[in-house]
Every structure is written in C-alpha cells, then in structure tokens.
Amino acid sequence: MFQAKAQFKFNGKCTASLHRWRGSFNFTDMSFWIRFLFVLVLGAALGGCTPSDQDEEKEPHYVLGQSRINAMDYQGAVEAFEESLEVNPHSAAAHYQLGMLYENQESDPAAAIYHYQQYLKYDPAAENADIIRQHIASCKQQLAADVLPLPSAPQAQQQLEKLVEQNRQLQQQVDSQQAALKQWSDWYSNQQATARAIPVVPQTPVVSQQPEYSVQTQQPVVTQQVVDTHMESPTPRPHTHVVEHGETAMAICRKFGIRLSELESANPTMNPTRIWPGEVLNIP
C-alpha cells in the first residue's frame, strides 16, 4: 500500500512535469540551428527512400540481363531488362542497357532513342550525358536515313548529269531512227512510182515474109514464119520483194533460190543483218 502511494505520487509528479514541459515547448521558439538540423535529418531520411544506382544494379532481373549480355544472348538480355523496368520503372541503369542493346544489337534506333532519353531523364547528372546525346543524334540520323534516304549534294549532281547524258543519247537514237525511217519511206515511194511508170509490153507473134524457092517451079514462095519477139523486147528489170515482218535476208535468199552475195549486189544499200518490214528489195 505504501509502495502504491509512493508510485502514484511519483507518477503524479512526472505527469505534472510533462505537462509543464509541453506547455513551455514551442516549435516557433526553436533556434535557427535546431531547425536547420531538423531539416537535415528529414532530408537524409527522405533521401534514403530513393534507390541508388547500386541498388538498381543489384535488382535480380538486371543482374540476369548482365549475365545474358556476357553470354551474347542479346534478345534474352532485352527481356530481362524490360522485366527489371517493370519492377522499377525509374531504373536509369536498365534504360541505359536497353538503349545500348537496341542501338547496337537489335538495330532499332527508335527504341534506342526512347531508352536513352529515359536514362537522361532519371539520371540527368550522369557523367556520360554528352556521349548519350551523341548516341541519340546518331540514332535519329539512322532513323531518318531508313525512312527517307536522301543523296548528298555531289551524288545528286552526278546522278543528274548522268540522267541528262542518257537523255541526250536516247534523243540522238530517236532522231537517227526517224531519219532512217524517212529515208526508207522515200526510197520505197520512189520504187513504187518507178514500177508504175514502166509500161507492160504484150508478147504478140509477128509474121515475117521471107522468100523461099521451090525446086519444081523455081518461083519464090511466100511463107509465114512466126517469130517470137520475146527476145527482141527490152530486157525487163528484176522483180522486187517487199520485206514482211519477221523475214531475214537469208530467208529471202532461200525463198527465191539465190545467194546472199547476189542479193547484196542487187541491193547495194541493204544491211543484210538488219532489214526492215516494208523495205523493197531487188531480186536478181
């Protein structure tokens, strides 16, 4: 009973002292240094809640991705680092590894740009920030080249000059073909006009009277003798042949039973390796 009274007395004193301390304590009365220390302690506590780079690299999926890179299993490494981002979406280290893999191993510049930018976002004070920006610029150039390849100025000038030269050569060939076609057309027209101007001489028998003496009467006897005037008529000009589509000089020679040299002699302007449909040839 005495102990209970003593304990009650002690507790009553402590409670009264605590109330007096609480009443006298005021946060606004704290000195500048006490508030400064409080802010430092609070900042350290909050800073300990953010994972460090070392903690990110100890994440199991991240460690698995590193081991797969060492084993040259790049597709498996990509999957592992993606799973690491599912655990910690703010993992700058995982974004960096994915950017390197997509740029160098997977040939996906768009994905590499995204992960490089995320890396700089979550680690803006990275020591290799300038190098990462260079990687981003290189990936953008590669992406632009894949989407719309544009030649350089000297290369474009060379291609333009080449196209101009090819156009000039083609125009010369067209002009040459047109001139040759006109020449053959004029020659063919002249041949047809000449053929129409030659009259056709009818082959008719001519009766000639020659004296013939009879043995009995010894009087001249007039007899009729038919003389073929075919030999006396002018020598007809050689007949012609109009070249048909698909015919060759050798085929024409076989058709008329002549030699190629004879056909060439009768047609000095003929090119035996190239004859044109509609061309008129003299057949000896």
Residue pairs with C-beta under 8 A, 6 or more apart in sequence:
30 38
51 88
53 92
53 93
53 123
56 62
56 84
56 88
56 91
56 92
56 93
56 94
57 63
57 66
57 93
59 84
59 87
59 88
59 91
59 94
61 80
61 81
61 83
61 84
61 87
62 80
62 81
62 84
62 91
62 93
62 94
62 97
64 80
65 77
65 78
65 80
65 81
65 84
65 94
65 97
66 77
66 97
68 74
68 76
68 77
68 80
69 77
69 97
69 101
74 101
74 105
74 106
75 106
77 97
77 101
78 98
78 101
78 102
78 106
81 94
81 97
81 98
81 101
82 98
84 91
84 94
85 91
85 94
85 95
85 98
88 94
90 122
91 122
92 118
92 119
92 122
92 123
92 126
95 115
95 116
95 118
95 119
95 122
96 115
96 116
96 119
96 123
96 132
98 111
98 112
98 115
99 112
99 113
99 114
99 115
99 116
99 119
99 132
99 135
100 112
102 108
102 109
102 111
102 112
102 115
103 109
103 112
103 135
103 138
103 139
109 139
109 140
109 142
109 143
109 146
110 139
110 143
112 135
112 139
113 136
113 139
113 140
113 143
116 132
116 135
116 136
116 139
117 136
119 126
119 132
120 126
120 129
120 132
120 133
126 132
151 159
181 276
184 276
184 278
184 279
187 269
187 280
188 278
188 279
188 280
191 240
191 280
192 280
195 240
198 237
201 233
201 234
203 228
203 229
203 230
203 233
204 229
205 226
205 227
205 228
205 229
206 226
206 227
206 229
207 224
207 225
207 226
207 227
208 225
208 227
209 222
209 223
209 224
210 222
210 223
210 225
211 220
211 221
211 222
212 220
212 221
212 222
212 223
213 219
213 220
213 221
214 221
238 266
238 282
238 283
238 284
239 283
240 280
240 281
240 282
240 283
241 252
241 256
241 280
241 281
241 283
242 278
242 279
242 280
242 281
243 252
243 275
243 276
243 277
243 278
243 279
243 280
243 281
244 277
245 277
247 275
247 277
248 275
249 260
249 263
249 270
249 272
249 273
249 275
250 260
252 263
252 281
252 283
253 259
253 260
253 262
253 263
256 283
258 283
258 284
260 272
262 284
263 270
263 272
263 281
263 283
263 284
264 270
264 272
265 284
266 281
266 282
266 283
266 284
267 281
267 282
270 279
270 281
275 281
